[in-house]
Amino acid sequence: MKIGFVTQNYSEKPLEEVAKMVSERGYEALEIATYDGNGQCDTQEWLKNGKAAAMRKMIESYGLSISALSNHADSLLIMGPHGADTDGIFKGTKEEKIKFGTESLIASAQLANELEVDVVIGFTGVENFGRYFPFPYPKGWEYEEQCFAEHFVPIFDKFKEYGVKFAVEPHPNNFIYDIHTSLRALELADNHPCLGFNLDPANIIYLGLHVESYINALKDRIFTVHAKDGEIVAHNIGYGGILMQGSWQRLDRTYRFRIPGWGSVEWKKVITELAMVGYNGVLSYEHEDVTMSRADGMDKTIEFLKPLLIQAPYEGRHDKLFTK
């Protein structure tokens, strides 16, 4: 495994400046944003006149590879919500938002092909997350399932044409948010080879799931991994529960995003389970920790995670008393 860096952590800086900064600290790969207005990569520009190849060469000159492209913002529009909630991403009618999100996600797959990158990460969105609860409309979640199959299976087919996979990031307020919905999505897509998942441990523990259980359930469908932690603030649980509303900076929040090692994720166990299911990719550090600066997080994360990486699988002993 390798430690990578999500370039959106410093979206206000030019991509080359970020590449230089993280390579000097020992990071080995970049996850690059390709959604509209991300500040670092103009997808349509990169698709012109061999610019993708030039950008790849620049990144490699710093000893880095590209682990994945990120279309998190625009892909959210495909299933929604389609009202004011997503006007900050793209303002338009429901149909216009779906079209915009779909075209942006497919363009990311096209760019991934040009860059020789295997995976694009994104969200599914969901029109009404409240439908996870069967009151007051018992068939509400079935409607969301139909929307997923209708909108995303054709997208997976386009990804297949480009030789690229789509890693959905399970997340609250999305159609895919836990083990059940991840497995159900695979069923709805007839186990499409281009559908898999971006494991973000912070999102998984947010809803009380065990990260290790998610890994063991999805196995080789885990295409990418985010190095992000989350803290379940036990002394606040009795006030607001896990699904507490309000600003991320509230002192009384029951859940906070943290950098790896500063939250509730048991990273040794997570890395062990990833190794056991054959994952040998990148752990991409994403900073959403409101308790410390990005520079703090950048230094602390690499120092914490690097010693935990498993460099090679067990080769076995060769004596009478022990076999693999």
C-alpha positions as CSV (number, residue, x, y, z in Angstrom):
1,M,0.0,0.0,0.0
2,K,0.9,3.7,-0.4
3,I,-0.1,6.9,1.2
4,G,-1.7,9.4,-1.1
5,F,-3.1,12.9,-0.9
6,V,-6.4,14.4,-2.0
7,T,-5.6,17.6,-3.9
8,Q,-8.9,19.3,-2.8
9,N,-7.2,19.6,0.6
10,Y,-5.5,22.7,-1.0
11,S,-7.9,23.5,-3.8
12,E,-6.8,27.2,-3.8
13,K,-3.2,26.2,-4.8
14,P,-2.1,25.3,-8.3
15,L,-1.8,21.5,-8.8
16,E,2.0,21.6,-9.3
17,E,2.5,23.5,-6.0
18,V,0.5,20.8,-4.2
19,A,2.4,18.0,-6.0
20,K,5.7,19.5,-4.9
21,M,4.5,20.1,-1.3
22,V,3.2,16.6,-0.7
23,S,6.1,14.8,-2.4
24,E,8.5,16.5,-0.1
25,R,6.7,15.0,2.8
26,G,6.7,11.4,1.6
27,Y,3.3,11.1,-0.1
28,E,3.3,8.9,-3.2
29,A,0.1,9.5,-5.1
30,L,-2.5,12.2,-5.8
31,E,-6.3,12.0,-6.0
32,I,-7.3,14.8,-8.4
33,A,-10.6,16.6,-8.5
34,T,-12.3,16.8,-11.9
35,Y,-15.7,18.2,-11.0
36,D,-16.6,21.6,-12.4
37,G,-15.0,24.6,-10.8
38,N,-12.5,22.6,-8.6
39,G,-9.8,25.2,-9.1
40,Q,-7.0,22.8,-10.2
41,C,-8.1,20.6,-13.1
42,D,-10.3,21.8,-16.0
43,T,-11.5,18.5,-17.4
44,Q,-12.4,19.8,-20.9
45,E,-9.0,21.7,-21.2
46,W,-7.1,18.6,-20.1
47,L,-8.9,16.6,-22.8
48,K,-7.5,18.9,-25.5
49,N,-4.2,18.7,-27.5
50,G,-2.5,16.1,-25.3
51,K,-2.6,18.3,-22.2
52,A,-3.5,15.2,-20.1
53,A,-0.3,13.5,-21.0
54,A,1.7,16.7,-20.1
55,M,0.0,17.0,-16.7
56,R,0.6,13.3,-16.0
57,K,4.3,13.8,-16.8
58,M,4.5,16.8,-14.5
59,I,3.0,14.8,-11.6
60,E,5.3,11.9,-12.2
61,S,8.3,14.3,-12.2
62,Y,7.7,14.7,-8.5
63,G,7.8,11.0,-7.9
64,L,4.0,10.8,-7.7
65,S,1.3,8.7,-9.4
66,I,-2.4,9.5,-9.9
67,S,-4.4,7.1,-7.8
68,A,-7.9,8.3,-8.8
69,L,-9.9,11.2,-10.1
70,S,-12.7,12.8,-8.0
71,N,-16.1,13.8,-9.3
72,H,-17.7,14.0,-5.9
73,A,-19.6,17.3,-6.4
74,D,-21.1,16.9,-9.8
75,S,-22.0,13.2,-9.5
76,L,-24.2,14.1,-6.5
77,L,-26.6,15.8,-8.9
78,I,-27.5,12.6,-10.7
79,M,-29.9,11.3,-8.0
80,G,-30.2,14.6,-6.2
81,P,-31.5,16.3,-4.2
82,H,-32.4,18.5,-7.1
83,G,-33.7,21.6,-5.3
84,A,-31.9,24.5,-3.5
85,D,-29.7,22.0,-1.6
86,T,-27.5,21.5,-4.7
87,D,-27.9,25.0,-6.4
88,G,-24.4,25.7,-5.1
89,I,-23.1,22.9,-7.3
90,F,-25.2,23.7,-10.4
91,K,-28.4,25.8,-10.6
92,G,-31.1,24.5,-12.9
93,T,-34.1,22.3,-13.2
94,K,-34.1,18.7,-12.0
95,E,-33.6,17.5,-15.6
96,E,-30.8,20.0,-16.2
97,K,-29.0,19.0,-13.0
98,I,-29.2,15.3,-13.9
99,K,-27.8,16.0,-17.4
100,F,-25.0,18.2,-16.0
101,G,-24.0,15.6,-13.4
102,T,-24.1,12.7,-15.8
103,E,-22.1,14.5,-18.5
104,S,-19.5,15.7,-16.0
105,L,-19.0,12.2,-14.5
106,I,-18.6,10.6,-18.0
107,A,-16.1,13.3,-18.9
108,S,-14.1,12.3,-15.8
109,A,-14.1,8.7,-17.1
110,Q,-12.8,10.0,-20.5
111,L,-10.1,12.0,-18.8
112,A,-9.1,9.0,-16.6
113,N,-8.7,7.0,-19.8
114,E,-6.4,9.7,-21.2
115,L,-4.4,9.8,-18.0
116,E,-4.2,6.0,-17.7
117,V,-6.0,6.2,-14.4
118,D,-8.2,3.2,-13.4
119,V,-10.8,4.8,-11.1
120,V,-13.1,7.8,-10.8
121,I,-14.6,8.4,-7.3
122,G,-17.9,10.0,-6.7
123,F,-21.3,10.1,-5.0
124,T,-24.7,8.8,-6.2
125,G,-26.8,11.4,-4.4
126,V,-30.3,10.5,-3.3
127,E,-33.5,12.5,-4.0
128,N,-34.8,12.0,-0.5
129,F,-32.6,10.4,2.1
130,G,-35.5,10.4,4.6
131,R,-36.9,7.5,2.5
132,Y,-34.5,5.2,4.2
133,F,-37.1,5.2,7.0
134,P,-40.4,3.5,6.0
135,F,-42.6,6.2,7.4
136,P,-44.7,7.7,6.0
137,Y,-44.1,6.0,2.6
138,P,-43.2,2.3,2.8
139,K,-42.2,2.1,-0.8
140,G,-40.1,5.2,-0.8
141,W,-36.7,3.4,-0.8
142,E,-37.8,1.2,-3.7
143,Y,-38.3,4.3,-5.7
144,E,-34.7,5.4,-4.9
145,E,-33.5,1.9,-6.1
146,Q,-35.3,2.4,-9.4
147,C,-33.7,5.8,-9.9
148,F,-30.3,4.3,-9.2
149,A,-30.6,1.6,-11.8
150,E,-32.1,3.9,-14.3
151,H,-29.5,6.6,-14.1
152,F,-26.3,4.7,-13.2
153,V,-26.3,1.5,-15.2
154,P,-25.9,3.4,-18.5
155,I,-23.1,5.4,-16.9
156,F,-21.3,2.2,-15.9
157,D,-21.6,1.0,-19.5
158,K,-19.9,4.2,-20.6
159,F,-17.2,3.7,-18.0
160,K,-16.6,0.2,-19.4
161,E,-16.1,1.7,-22.9
162,Y,-13.3,3.9,-21.4
163,G,-11.8,1.0,-19.4
164,V,-12.4,2.9,-16.2
165,K,-14.2,1.9,-12.9
166,F,-16.5,4.0,-10.8
167,A,-15.8,3.9,-7.0
168,V,-18.9,5.2,-5.2
169,E,-18.2,6.7,-1.8
170,P,-20.7,5.4,0.8
171,H,-21.9,8.4,2.7
172,P,-25.0,9.6,4.6
173,N,-27.5,11.5,2.4
174,N,-26.6,9.2,-0.5
175,F,-28.3,6.1,-2.0
176,I,-25.3,4.0,-1.0
177,Y,-24.4,4.6,2.6
178,D,-23.9,1.2,4.4
179,I,-23.2,-2.5,3.7
180,H,-26.8,-3.3,2.8
181,T,-27.1,-0.5,0.2
182,S,-23.6,-1.3,-1.2
183,L,-24.6,-4.9,-1.8
184,R,-28.0,-4.0,-3.1
185,A,-26.5,-1.5,-5.6
186,L,-24.4,-4.4,-7.0
187,E,-27.5,-6.5,-7.4
188,L,-29.4,-3.6,-9.1
189,A,-26.5,-3.2,-11.5
190,D,-26.2,-7.0,-12.2
191,N,-22.8,-7.0,-10.6
192,H,-21.5,-4.6,-13.2
193,P,-17.7,-4.9,-13.4
194,C,-17.2,-1.1,-13.3
195,L,-19.1,-0.6,-10.0
196,G,-17.2,-0.6,-6.8
197,F,-16.6,1.5,-3.8
198,N,-14.3,4.1,-2.2
199,L,-13.9,3.2,1.4
200,D,-13.9,6.2,3.7
201,P,-13.7,4.9,7.2
202,A,-15.0,8.2,8.7
203,N,-18.2,7.9,6.8
204,I,-18.6,4.3,7.8
205,I,-18.3,4.8,11.6
206,Y,-20.5,7.9,11.4
207,L,-23.5,5.6,11.2
208,G,-22.2,3.0,13.7
209,L,-20.9,0.5,11.2
210,H,-17.7,-1.5,11.7
211,V,-15.1,-0.6,9.0
212,E,-13.7,-4.1,9.1
213,S,-17.1,-5.6,8.4
214,Y,-17.5,-3.4,5.4
215,I,-14.1,-4.5,4.1
216,N,-15.0,-8.2,4.6
217,A,-18.4,-7.8,2.9
218,L,-17.2,-5.9,-0.2
219,K,-13.7,-7.3,-0.6
220,D,-12.4,-6.8,-4.2
221,R,-15.1,-4.3,-4.9
222,I,-13.2,-1.8,-2.8
223,F,-11.4,0.1,-5.5
224,T,-10.0,3.0,-3.5
225,V,-9.6,4.1,0.1
226,H,-9.6,7.5,1.8
227,A,-7.4,8.0,4.8
228,K,-9.8,9.9,6.9
229,D,-10.8,9.4,10.5
230,G,-13.8,10.3,12.6
231,E,-14.4,10.8,16.3
232,I,-17.5,9.6,18.0
233,V,-17.6,12.1,20.9
234,A,-18.9,9.7,23.6
235,H,-19.6,12.5,26.2
236,N,-21.9,14.2,23.8
237,I,-23.9,11.2,22.6
238,G,-26.5,11.6,25.3
239,Y,-27.4,15.1,24.0
240,G,-27.7,14.7,20.3
241,G,-27.1,11.1,19.1
242,I,-25.1,10.2,16.0
243,L,-27.3,12.1,13.5
244,M,-27.0,15.4,15.2
245,Q,-27.6,18.6,13.2
246,G,-25.6,21.8,13.3
247,S,-22.2,23.2,12.3
248,W,-19.2,20.9,12.2
249,Q,-17.4,23.3,14.6
250,R,-20.0,23.0,17.4
251,L,-18.2,22.0,20.6
252,D,-21.1,19.7,21.6
253,R,-21.2,17.7,18.3
254,T,-21.5,14.0,18.8
255,Y,-19.4,13.3,15.7
256,R,-16.3,15.0,14.2
257,F,-14.2,14.3,11.2
258,R,-10.5,13.8,12.2
259,I,-7.1,13.1,10.7
260,P,-6.0,9.5,10.9
261,G,-5.0,8.5,14.4
262,W,-7.0,11.2,16.2
263,G,-10.4,9.6,15.9
264,S,-12.2,6.3,16.6
265,V,-11.1,4.3,13.6
266,E,-8.8,1.4,14.5
267,W,-6.3,1.8,11.7
268,K,-4.2,-1.3,12.4
269,K,-7.3,-3.5,12.1
270,V,-8.5,-1.6,9.0
271,I,-5.1,-2.0,7.2
272,T,-5.0,-5.6,8.3
273,E,-8.4,-6.4,6.8
274,L,-7.6,-4.5,3.6
275,A,-4.5,-6.6,3.2
276,M,-6.4,-9.8,3.9
277,V,-8.9,-9.1,1.1
278,G,-6.0,-8.3,-1.3
279,Y,-6.2,-4.5,-1.4
280,N,-2.8,-3.1,-2.3
281,G,-3.7,0.4,-3.4
282,V,-3.5,3.9,-2.0
283,L,-4.8,5.3,1.2
284,S,-5.6,8.9,0.2
285,Y,-5.4,11.4,3.0
286,E,-8.5,13.8,3.0
287,H,-8.5,16.6,5.5
288,E,-11.9,17.6,7.0
289,D,-10.7,18.0,10.6
290,V,-11.9,21.3,11.9
291,T,-9.8,21.0,15.0
292,M,-6.4,21.6,13.3
293,S,-4.8,23.1,10.3
294,R,-4.3,21.3,7.0
295,A,-0.5,21.6,7.4
296,D,-0.8,19.9,10.8
297,G,-2.8,17.2,9.3
298,M,-0.5,16.7,6.4
299,D,2.5,16.2,8.6
300,K,0.8,14.1,11.3
301,T,-1.0,11.8,8.9
302,I,2.1,10.6,7.0
303,E,4.0,10.2,10.3
304,F,1.1,8.1,11.8
305,L,0.2,5.9,8.8
306,K,3.5,5.2,7.2
307,P,4.8,2.8,9.9
308,L,1.4,0.9,9.8
309,L,1.6,-0.1,6.2
310,I,2.1,-3.8,5.5
311,Q,4.8,-4.0,2.9
312,A,4.3,-7.6,1.7
313,P,1.9,-10.5,2.4
314,Y,2.9,-13.3,4.7
315,E,5.1,-15.8,2.9
316,G,4.5,-18.7,5.3
317,R,6.7,-20.9,7.4
318,H,8.1,-24.0,6.1
319,D,8.2,-26.5,8.9
320,K,6.0,-29.3,10.2
321,L,4.4,-27.3,12.9
322,F,3.0,-24.4,10.9
323,T,1.4,-23.9,7.5
324,K,-0.6,-21.0,6.0
